[in-house]
Amino acid sequence: MTQAGRQGSPRKGSGRDSTERNTSQRSTSQGGASGGGFRGGAAKRGGGFGSDRPHRAPKPREERFIDPDQAPAGGQGSRGATEPKSAKPSSRKPAVRKPGAKKAPGTPGALKPKPRTGAPGAAASRAFGSERFGQNLGPVRRPSRKKGPRGEVPQSELHDADGVRLQKVMASAGVASRRVCEEMIAEGRVEVDGQVVTELGVRVDPKTAVIHVDGLRIQLDENLVYMVFNKPKGVVSTMEDPEGRPCISDFLRHQHGERLFHVGRLDVATEGLLLLTNDGELANRLTHPSYEVPKTYLVQVRGPFPQGIGAQLKEGVELEDGFASVDSFRLVDSTPGHVLIEVVLHSGKNRIVRRLFDAVGFPVLRLVRVKVGPIGLGDQRQGSIRNLGKQEVGHLLASVGL
């Protein structure tokens, strides 16, 4: 037998010493297991298997001292004595102060307070601030007019006993919640028929009252429709065409009971924004030259485009029906052989942009209208029609004094 076999032979451990040694090793390992977190029932009762140590009762739990002056309500500060030195520290991490937390509000570097719901500047306090569709066009831009005193009218002069409470009419129109509408009225941000109202008890007739919030007109007539059509090239700007060419009605999914007007016209080769509505008063004002509604176009011509042409277009060019000019001129992009230009003008003459660029010697290769007044195309795809949001409608009405 080899040396390794003799060392591993069972006879080697058959003696008395070996038996006692194995027994003590088993008891030690089992006792160590109980002290190291073993969760058996016998180990919890103390000692471990084979242990001859006497049972010791657990030490009484020492209460943490709580200062009575700083103790919370409920009498917890009266129990316990002095806090022991071996008490475990709290596992809670100390609060981390943000930079500027100790600085007074309004000083440089101080934290800005979070806006409250209903506070000026919060989305909830803005007219139609929670509207899902449409674009946020910012503050209302109204045409210039003579500024007069805006007096606060008492409730008796505007009150309609048979009407509806003003805050309820505003909430039904989607301006904001009724509570926020009440705050708007109290802050003097609401006008009824051109007069500021600050009293909450005012009742109005929704069919006849003209209501503005922060200068934004609230359209209460649900029968009025306002749409934006991104007209493709080759489509005629009419609802019906006797020659059978593609027209606006071919892109309308639902036929409306009332006839829709297209505000202005775009020639067959011109693309872009075309407003559709059954609001006759708005259509008349948008097309009337006295309101000077700006229209923005992107113009593509052949390059290079020499300097001085833009200034010439802004000063005015003589056409067959008189002088015409652009309000602004901006070079957007330039590639070899092509130049993209943005022009803004308020003239409503027929084919005015094409005739202006023809007069300066740069015929238009492609023309797209991207904006009318405050309403823009954005990322609307070509050939699609979308409804304007209530906030957009308010801006559009305000741009022509409605």
C-alpha positions in Angstrom: 0.0 0.0 0.0 1.3 3.4 -0.9 1.9 6.3 1.5 -1.2 8.1 0.3 -3.3 5.0 0.9 -2.0 4.5 4.4 -2.8 8.1 5.3 -6.4 7.8 4.0 -7.0 4.4 5.7 -10.1 4.3 8.1 -7.9 2.6 10.7 -6.0 5.8 11.2 -9.0 7.5 12.8 -10.4 4.4 14.7 -8.8 5.4 18.0 -10.3 7.1 21.0 -8.5 10.3 20.4 -9.7 10.5 16.8 -13.3 9.9 17.9 -13.2 12.7 20.5 -11.6 15.0 18.1 -14.3 14.4 15.4 -17.0 14.9 18.0 -15.6 18.2 19.1 -15.2 19.4 15.5 -18.8 18.6 14.8 -20.1 20.4 17.9 -17.8 23.4 17.1 -19.0 23.7 13.5 -22.6 23.4 14.5 -22.2 25.9 17.3 -20.4 28.3 15.0 -23.2 28.0 12.5 -25.7 29.0 15.1 -23.7 32.0 16.0 -23.1 33.0 12.4 -26.8 33.5 11.5 -28.2 29.9 11.2 -32.0 30.2 11.5 -32.8 26.8 12.9 -35.2 26.6 15.9 -32.6 24.8 18.2 -29.9 27.3 17.4 -32.1 30.2 18.3 -32.7 28.7 21.8 -29.0 29.1 22.4 -25.7 27.3 22.4 -25.8 24.9 19.4 -25.7 21.1 19.5 -23.3 19.6 22.1 -22.6 22.9 23.8 -22.1 22.8 27.6 -22.2 26.5 28.1 -25.0 27.8 30.5 -27.9 29.6 29.0 -27.7 33.4 29.3 -30.8 35.6 29.2 -30.7 38.4 26.7 -29.8 41.8 28.0 -32.8 44.2 28.4 -33.1 46.7 25.5 -31.9 50.1 26.4 -34.2 53.0 25.3 -32.7 55.9 23.4 -32.9 59.2 25.2 -35.1 61.8 23.7 -35.0 65.4 24.8 -38.4 66.3 26.2 -38.1 69.8 24.7 -37.6 68.4 21.2 -39.8 65.4 21.5 -42.8 65.1 19.1 -46.4 65.1 20.4 -47.6 61.9 22.0 -45.4 61.7 25.1 -42.4 59.9 23.6 -40.0 62.3 25.3 -40.7 61.0 28.8 -39.4 57.5 28.5 -35.8 56.1 28.6 -32.7 57.4 30.3 -29.5 58.4 28.8 -28.7 57.3 25.2 -26.0 54.7 25.3 -22.7 55.2 23.6 -23.1 52.0 21.7 -26.4 53.1 20.1 -26.3 52.6 16.3 -26.4 55.8 14.3 -29.3 56.4 12.0 -29.1 54.8 8.6 -30.8 57.9 7.1 -28.4 59.9 4.9 -28.2 63.6 5.8 -30.1 65.8 3.4 -27.9 67.3 0.7 -28.5 71.0 0.3 -28.6 72.3 -3.2 -26.3 75.1 -4.2 -28.0 78.4 -3.4 -30.5 76.9 -0.9 -29.3 79.3 1.8 -29.5 82.4 -0.4 -32.4 84.7 -0.1 -34.9 84.5 -3.0 -34.1 87.0 -5.7 -30.4 87.2 -5.0 -27.9 86.0 -7.6 -27.5 82.2 -7.4 -30.6 81.6 -5.3 -33.0 78.8 -6.2 -36.0 79.7 -8.3 -39.3 78.8 -6.7 -41.5 76.3 -8.4 -44.5 77.8 -10.1 -47.8 77.0 -8.3 -50.8 75.7 -10.2 -52.8 78.7 -11.2 -49.9 81.1 -10.7 -49.2 83.6 -13.5 -46.8 82.0 -16.0 -47.9 78.4 -15.2 -49.4 76.3 -18.0 -52.6 75.9 -16.1 -53.2 79.7 -15.8 -52.6 80.3 -19.5 -55.7 80.3 -21.7 -56.0 76.8 -23.3 -52.6 76.0 -21.6 -53.6 72.3 -21.3 -54.7 72.0 -24.9 -53.3 68.8 -26.5 -53.4 69.9 -30.2 -52.3 73.1 -31.9 -49.2 75.2 -31.3 -48.3 77.5 -28.4 -47.9 80.9 -30.1 -46.9 82.8 -27.1 -48.3 86.2 -26.2 -51.1 87.7 -28.4 -50.1 90.3 -31.0 -53.0 92.5 -31.8 -53.0 95.3 -34.4 -52.1 98.7 -33.3 -54.9 100.9 -32.0 -55.5 103.9 -29.9 -54.8 103.0 -26.3 -57.5 104.3 -23.9 -58.1 103.7 -20.2 -59.2 100.2 -19.4 -61.7 100.7 -16.6 -63.1 98.0 -14.4 -66.9 97.8 -15.1 -69.1 96.9 -12.1 -71.2 93.7 -12.2 -74.5 95.6 -12.6 -73.5 97.0 -16.0 -72.6 93.6 -17.6 -74.7 91.2 -15.6 -77.3 89.2 -17.6 -79.7 87.6 -15.1 -80.7 84.9 -17.7 -77.1 84.2 -18.7 -74.4 81.8 -17.5 -71.7 82.5 -15.0 -68.6 83.9 -16.8 -66.2 81.3 -15.2 -68.5 78.5 -16.3 -68.6 79.7 -19.9 -64.8 80.0 -19.9 -64.3 76.5 -18.5 -66.8 75.0 -21.0 -64.8 76.6 -23.8 -61.7 74.8 -22.7 -59.8 77.9 -21.3 -58.9 76.2 -18.0 -60.5 74.7 -14.9 -63.3 76.7 -13.3 -61.1 77.5 -10.3 -58.3 78.8 -12.5 -60.9 80.8 -14.5 -62.0 82.4 -11.3 -58.4 83.4 -10.6 -58.1 84.9 -14.1 -61.2 87.0 -13.5 -60.0 88.2 -10.1 -56.7 89.2 -11.6 -58.3 91.4 -14.2 -57.2 89.3 -17.2 -60.7 88.8 -18.7 -62.6 91.2 -20.9 -66.3 91.0 -21.8 -67.4 93.1 -24.7 -64.2 95.1 -24.5 -64.5 95.9 -20.7 -62.4 94.4 -17.9 -64.4 92.2 -15.4 -63.1 91.4 -12.0 -66.2 90.2 -10.2 -67.0 86.5 -10.1 -70.8 86.9 -10.1 -71.1 88.2 -13.6 -73.4 86.3 -15.9 -73.2 86.5 -19.7 -75.0 85.3 -22.8 -72.6 82.9 -24.6 -74.4 83.5 -27.9 -73.7 87.3 -28.0 -70.8 88.0 -25.5 -67.3 88.6 -26.8 -64.8 87.3 -24.3 -61.0 87.8 -24.3 -58.5 86.3 -21.9 -55.1 88.0 -22.0 -56.1 89.4 -25.3 -57.0 86.0 -26.7 -60.4 85.7 -28.2 -62.5 82.8 -27.0 -64.6 81.4 -29.8 -67.9 80.2 -28.3 -69.6 79.2 -31.6 -69.0 75.5 -32.1 -70.3 75.6 -35.7 -67.3 77.6 -36.9 -64.5 75.7 -38.5 -60.8 76.7 -38.9 -58.4 74.5 -40.9 -54.9 74.6 -42.4 -54.3 72.9 -45.8 -50.8 72.2 -47.1 -51.5 72.5 -50.8 -49.3 70.4 -53.1 -48.1 71.5 -56.5 -50.7 71.0 -59.3 -53.8 71.5 -57.0 -56.3 74.3 -58.0 -57.2 76.7 -55.1 -61.0 76.1 -55.6 -63.5 73.8 -54.0 -64.7 72.6 -57.4 -63.0 72.7 -60.8 -65.1 72.3 -64.0 -62.0 71.0 -65.9 -61.7 68.1 -63.5 -58.3 69.1 -62.1 -57.4 68.2 -58.5 -58.9 70.8 -56.1 -59.3 71.4 -52.3 -62.4 69.3 -51.9 -60.6 66.2 -53.0 -58.5 66.4 -49.8 -61.4 66.9 -47.4 -62.3 63.6 -45.7 -65.6 64.9 -44.2 -68.0 67.2 -46.0 -69.1 70.0 -43.7 -72.7 71.2 -43.7 -71.6 74.8 -44.2 -69.5 76.0 -47.1 -65.8 76.5 -46.4 -63.9 79.5 -47.7 -60.3 79.3 -48.7 -58.6 82.4 -47.5 -56.7 83.9 -50.4 -55.4 81.9 -53.4 -52.3 80.1 -54.5 -51.6 79.5 -58.1 -51.4 75.9 -59.4 -47.6 75.8 -59.3 -47.3 77.3 -55.8 -47.3 75.1 -52.7 -48.0 75.6 -49.0 -50.4 77.0 -46.5 -54.0 77.7 -47.3 -56.5 78.6 -44.6 -60.0 77.1 -44.8 -62.9 78.4 -42.7 -66.7 79.1 -42.7 -66.1 82.3 -40.6 -66.9 84.9 -43.2 -65.9 87.9 -41.1 -62.5 86.4 -40.5 -62.0 85.5 -44.2 -62.8 89.1 -45.2 -60.4 90.7 -42.8 -57.5 88.3 -43.6 -57.8 89.2 -47.3 -58.5 93.0 -46.8 -55.4 95.1 -47.5 -56.1 97.5 -44.6 -55.2 94.8 -42.0 -51.9 94.0 -43.7 -51.7 90.4 -42.6 -48.1 89.2 -43.2 -47.4 86.2 -45.4 -44.1 84.3 -45.4 -42.7 82.5 -48.5 -39.7 80.3 -49.2 -38.4 81.1 -52.7 -35.9 79.0 -54.6 -34.0 80.6 -57.5 -30.8 79.9 -59.5 -27.6 81.0 -57.9 -25.3 82.7 -57.4 -27.5 85.5 -56.0 -25.6 88.9 -56.0 -25.7 91.3 -53.2 -28.0 94.3 -53.4 -31.0 92.4 -54.8 -32.5 92.0 -51.4 -32.2 95.7 -50.7 -33.8 96.4 -54.1 -36.8 94.2 -53.3 -37.2 95.9 -49.9 -37.1 99.4 -51.4 -39.6 98.5 -54.1 -39.8 97.4 -57.7 -42.0 98.9 -60.3 -44.5 96.4 -61.9 -47.2 96.8 -64.5 -49.8 97.6 -61.8 -47.6 99.8 -59.6 -44.8 99.6 -57.1 -44.5 96.5 -54.9 -42.0 95.6 -52.2 -41.2 92.9 -49.6 -41.3 93.6 -45.8 -38.2 91.4 -45.1 -35.7 89.5 -47.0 -33.4 86.7 -45.7 -31.0 84.3 -47.3 -31.7 80.8 -45.9 -29.5 78.4 -47.8 -27.1 78.4 -50.7 -25.9 75.4 -52.7 -24.1 75.2 -56.1 -26.6 76.5 -58.6 -29.5 77.1 -56.2 -30.4 79.7 -53.5 -33.2 79.5 -50.9 -34.6 82.8 -49.8 -37.3 83.7 -47.2 -39.5 86.8 -47.9 -42.3 88.3 -45.9 -44.9 90.6 -47.5 -48.4 91.7 -46.8 -49.5 92.4 -50.4 -52.3 90.3 -51.7 -51.8 91.0 -55.4 -52.0 88.1 -57.9 -48.7 86.2 -58.3 -46.9 89.0 -56.5 -43.8 87.0 -55.4 -43.1 85.5 -58.8 -43.5 88.9 -60.5 -41.1 90.6 -58.1 -38.4 88.1 -58.7 -39.0 88.1 -62.4 -38.5 91.9 -62.3 -35.0 91.6 -60.7 -33.9 88.9 -63.2 -34.3 85.8 -61.0 -37.3 83.7 -62.1 -38.8 81.5 -59.3 -38.0 77.8 -59.5 -40.1 76.7 -56.5 -42.4 78.7 -54.2 -43.9 77.6 -50.9 -46.0 79.7 -48.5 -45.1 78.6 -45.0 -47.0 81.1 -42.8 -50.1 83.4 -42.8 -50.2 85.8 -39.9 -49.4 83.8 -36.7 -50.3 80.4 -38.3 -47.4 78.3 -39.7 -47.2 75.0 -41.4 -44.6 73.5 -39.1 -44.0 69.9 -39.9 -47.4 69.3 -41.4 -47.1 66.9 -44.3 -48.0 68.0 -47.8 -51.6 67.2 -48.9 -52.9 67.0 -45.3 -55.6 69.1 -43.6 -55.7 69.8 -39.9 -57.9 71.7 -37.5 -56.5 74.7 -35.8 -56.2 74.6 -32.0 -58.3 77.0 -29.9 -55.2 78.9 -29.0 -54.2 79.3 -32.6 -57.7 80.4 -33.5 -57.5 83.1 -30.8 -54.2 84.4 -32.1 -55.6 84.4 -35.7 -58.7 86.4 -34.6 -56.6 88.8 -32.6 -54.3 89.5 -35.6 -57.3 91.1 -37.4 -58.8 92.8 -34.4 -61.5 90.3 -33.6 
